């Protein structure tokens, strides 16, 4: 089977454990391609792709490309990677993650591409659920584990595709959206873009690529600026009544359930209930609801999916909950995201909130170190793990200790096992512990939850 008309059947991924690679692998396996891949560290994603039938190697060596017909690499892979070098020297066909993403999405008739600094994964997953619950055989490319589809990627019927569109390295400019969605624009990935003006310009290009519609957060000034050059119809959403669609009469019931009324040009379209925590999610829910409505679904068809949606893995995911302690894992890695996550945690009702934060990339840590110190101080205590360099070398000469020294409530602990032991031995009664970061800090949360279950 060669559903993408590549003329091949065997594809190898360098960096197959990446969150951006996993949904692509899942779709290709669903389409019948034979997949292999390599990475350097064991992870839950590697276990998932193994379960799908992919061959996985825990090292990078040139021998892994023998017999394959296409090599795909993620943006985190350096040019010095031995598999990449061997593939180039042998004349093997090579595609970047952005290129194969463009190839896959181009096969769909309708491409809904969801961009923004925060909220992409939740919004993409929610819109996928809305479509699937209304019998639209949707393709999906999601940056997190979505239980409803058993992973992060789904091929569907090549009619509608809901795709998370990441701005890093201008990946989203490789897409050809039918509908472009802009949730917000914040000061992230400036090590790549260099300035906010260049970041906003990239979002301008993304909006201009839409051939049917642009839907944007009218409460976000940067998003408003980004959509100006687009020559298709533009629709705004938000909490302000000046938006085309807006939410009003928001009432919370407990920690995670809320109701709101959805208005379009002042007309009440109905009252809806959702069940995911955090006020910040109202904009994500609005975005998905507006896309679905403009796509042709009635507001009555939104009610059940909005109520049923339980979120995505690593987005305020509760790993353990007892009367004395709750363990939550969250993907937040930018100061703005950490702020809303910690504010949400403080609404949970515990006397204490402890944060365990793993900074990601040296450049971001150095550039935003004061902002990180400010938002992490919202926690009653914060454990700082070592920086996960990811795609970078430490040319910035920055360390986790530099951040830990910013506040007397911060403690630097490098080893994950030591972090878990420290929390168990020192946490006060009635504490919520939240692990924060886009690297592998989730392992601390899982290990902590496992030990607590064994103890209690």
N, C-alpha and C positions, 0 to 999 in steps of 0.2 A: 504494500500500500504506500502511495506517495501523494497524500492529500494536498500537500503544499506545492506539488509539481517541481520538486527540487532535483529530481533525477537520481535520488539516493535513498538509502534506508538506514544507514548507520551514522549517528551523530555523537560527538564527544564534547563534553563541557568542561572547561578548565575553570574551577571555582564553582562546582555544582552545588555546594552547600549554601550559596548566597540566597537571600530572601527574594531577590529580583530574578534569579535563575529558576527557582523552584516551580513557579506557576507555568513557565514556558516548558520545562521538562514534563510536567504533568500533562499538559496539552499534547505535546508531541508523542508521549507514550499512549495517550488515548487515541491518537490518530494512527498508531501502528508503527511508529519509528522505533528502531533499536537504539537505546541510549546507554552511554557510559559517561563517566566523569571522574574528576579528581579534586581533592581538597586537602588541606593540611591539618584539620582538626575535626575530631568527631563532634557531631551535633545532632539535634533532633531532626533537622532537615535531611541530613544524610540517611538517617534511619528511615525516614519517610520515602525517599527516592529509591532506596533498596527495596522497600515493601512494594513499590510500584513495578519493580523488575529491572531497574537500572543496575549496571555494574559500577561499583564505586571503589576508587583507590585512595588510600590515605597518604598520598605523596604525589609530587609532580616529577615525572620522568618521561623522557622521549619515547620509551618503549610503549607507553599507553596509547599512542596514536596509530600503532600498527593495525591495519585492517579497517580503519574508519574512513568515512567519505567526506565528512564536514567537521571542522572544529569551531566551537563557539566559546568565546571568552567574556568574562565579566569585566567591568571597569576597574575592579580591584586588582586585576592581574597585571604585574609589571611586564615590560617588554623583554626582560631577561628570563622569563619563565621558560624552562627547557622544552616543554610541550609546544609552546607557541613558536619557539625558535625552530624546532624540528619540523613543525608543520609548514613554516615558511620556506625552509630549505628544501622540503620535498615537493613543494608546489601544491600542497593540499589546499582545498577551498577553506577559507577562514571568514567567519562573520563575528562581529561584536554582538553583545546582547541587544544593543539598540537596533542593529540591522535585522536580527532574526525576529525581534518584536515587531518591527515594521512589516516584515514579510508575513507574519502570522495575522496581524490585525488587518492587513490589506485584503485578506480573503473574505472579510465580513462586509455585508452590505451597509450596515449601520454601525458606526464606531463612536461610542460615547467615551471620551477621554477626560479623566478627572484629575486635575492638577491643583497644587497648592502646597504651601509649606507644612501645614498641619491638617490632619483629618482625611487625607486621601484614602487610606485603607478602610476606615469605617464607612465612609460614604460609598466607596466602590462596592463593598460587601452588602451594604443595605440596599442599594439599587439592584444588585444582583438578586437579593432575596425578593424584592418587590416584583421583579420580572418573573422569576421562577414560580412564585406563588400564584402568579396570574397566567401560568402556562405559556410563557414566552421562553423558548429554548435558548437561553442566553449563554454566550461565551463569556468567560471572566478571566481577568488577569489581576490578581489581588496581592498586595504586599504583606499579607499575614495569613495565618491559618484560619479558614472560615469553615466551621463544622458542617454547615449545610451542604457544602460541595465536597467535603472530605479532603480539603487541602486548600490550595491557593489558585489553581487554574482549572479551567473547564472549556472544552472546545465548542460545545453546543452544536448548532446547525448551520453555522456561518451566515446567520441572518443578523443578529444583534450581538455586539461585543461591548462589555463594560470593562474599561482598561484603566488601571491606575497609571497616571502619567507623571513620572518623576522628572524634576527639572535638572538634577545633577548631571553634569557633562552635556547638558542640552539634549538628554535622551528624548524628552517629549517632542523635540522638533523633528524627530524621525517619523512621528506618527502623522496620520492623515485623518483628523477627526471629522465626523459628521457634526457632532456637538462637542464643543470645548467647554469645560466647566472649570472655573477658577474659584477656589474656596477662600484663599487668603494668600498674601505674599509677605514673608517676614525675612529677617536678615540671616538666612542660613546659606551654607555653601559659598560664602564669600571668598574662601580660599580659591575657588574655581572662577567665580564671576568677577571678583575684584572690587565691586561696588554695588550698591543697591540699584543705581540707575541701569547698570548692565543687566542685573537680575530682572528688573522690571521689563527691560527691552526684550529679553528672552520670552517672558510671558506674553508680551505684545505679539511676537512672532507666532507663539503657540495659538493665540486667539485668532490671528489672521489666517491660520491654516484651516480653521473650521469652514466647511462648505454649506452649512445649514443654519447653525444657531450657536450663540455664545451665552452661557448662563454664568452669572458671577455674583459674588458677595458684595452687595451695594453698601454694606456697613464698613467695608475695608477700603481705605483710600488708595492703597497701592493697586488693588484689584480694579478699582474704578479707572485708574490711569492705564492699566494694561489693556483694557478692552477697547479703548478709544479708537485705535486704528482699524479694528475689525469691520468689514463691510457687509456682514450678515446681520440678521436680527439679533438684538441683545436683550436679555431679560435679567433683571436684578432680583435678589432675594435678601432677606435679613430681618432684623427686628424693627427697623425704622419704617414708618408708614409711607415714606417716600419711595420705597421699593415696589416693584411690580407685584411681587409676592412677599408677604410678611407674616410672621407669627405674632400672635397677641394672646392676652389672657392666659399666660403660662402659669400653671399651678403644679407644685411638686407634692407628691404623696410619699412620704418616707424618703429614702435615700436615692432610689433608682427609677422611680416611676413618676411620670409627669404627663399633664395634658395641656394641649395648646389649640388655639383656633388658627386655621390657615386662611388668609385673605389674599385675594387677587384683585388689584385695583379697587380696594375697598369693599369687595363682595366676600362675604363669609362662605368659604367652600366646605366647611365642616370642622368638627372638633375631633382631635386625634390623641391617642395615648401611646407613649413609648416607654421602654423599660431598660434603658441604659443610663448609667450615672454620668453626671457632669453637665453643667450649663453649656459648656463649649460644644456639646454634641447637638444642640438645637440647630446651629447653622448647618451641621452635616446632614441632619434629618431634613431640614428645609431644602438643601441642595438636591438630595435624592428625590424628594417629593416633587419638586418643580420639574426635574428632568422627566420623571415618570408621567406627570400630568401633561407636559408638553409633547411627550411621545405618544399620547393618546389614551392613557389609562384614566379612568374616572377616579374622583376622590374617594368614592366608596370602595374602590379596589386597593386603596392604600392602607385602609384601617388595619386589617389583619396582619400584613407584613410588618408594619410599624410596631404593633404590639408584640409580635412574635420575635422580633429581632433581638438577639442576646449578645451582640457584639462579636469581636474578632479576637483571636489569640494575641496575647501581649498588649491588649488595650484595656487597662484596668481589670486584668484577669485575676479573679480570686482563686488562689491556690490552696489556701487553708483558712478555716474559720472556726473559732471556738469562742467561748465567753471571755477568755483571757487574751487571746492573740489572733490577729488576722494577718495573713500574708498575701500581698497583692503584687503582681508583676505588670509593669507598664513599659512601653517602647519609648517613652518620652526621652529625648536626648538634646533638645534645644531649650534654652531658658524659658521661652514662652510656653512650651509644652509642659515642662516640669512645674511651672507655676500653677497651671490649671489642674495638673494631676495632684499636686500636694493640697491645693484648695479643696479639691474633690475628696481627698483622703480625710481631711479635717472635718468634713461634713458627715463622715461615717459614724461618728459618735464615740470614738475611743478617746481616752484621756491623753494618750501620747501617740504621736506619729513619728516613726523612724524611717529615714530614707537611706537606701544603699545605692550609691550612684557610681556608674562606670563611665567616665568621659570617653568620647569616641573621636579620634584623630587629634594629633598634636596641634594642628593649625587652629581648629575650632576651639580647643581648650585654651590656647593662648589668647586668641582674639576675643573670646567671650568670658574670660576667667572671672571678671568682676560681676558680670551678669549671673554666672553660675553660682557664685558665692551668695549673691543677693537672694536668689529664688530658693536655694537649698536651705537657707536660714529659716524658711517657713517651717521646716521640720523641727521637732523638738531635739532630735539628734540626727547626725548624718555620718555614715561610713562611706569614705571615698576609696574605691578600688583603683588599681593601676589603670592608666590610660590604655585603651585599645587602639593601637596605631592604625589598624586597617590597611588602607592603601598607601600610608605615608611612612617615612622614616622621621626620626625625631630631630629634624633640622632646626626646630624651634627652641630646643633646649628647655623644654617644659616638662614638669612631672606632676603626678597626683599630689605630691607633698606641697607643691606651690599653691594648689587649691585648698588643701586641708589647713594650711596656715592662716587662711583668710578669716576663720571663725573658731572660737573656742569650743563650739558645739560639734566641730568636724573632727573625725578620726580617720587616719589613713591606715588601711590594712590591705596588703597586697593579695595574699592567698585566699581563694574562695572558701576553703574549709575553715580557715581561721576567722573569716568574717562570720560564718554560720555559728561557730562556737562562741564568738564574742557576743553575738546577738542573744543567743540562748542564755548565756551566763549573766548578761547585763541589762537586758530589756526590763523595764518596770512593768507592773501589772497593767492589763487593759491597754495594750499597744497594738497599733496597726503598723506593720512593716511593709514598705513598698520598695521593690527593686526597680531601678530606673536606668535606661540606656538602650541603645540599638545594637550593642554587641552581644556578648554571651553571658551577660550578668543574670539572665534568666535562670542560669544554672544554680546560682545562689538561692534564688527563690524556691526552685524545685527541691534542692537539697535541704533547705530550711524546713519546707513543708513536710518533707519525708521524715525528718528527724522529730519534728513536733508530733506527727501522727504516731510514730513509734513510742514517744514518751508518754503521750496522753491517750 
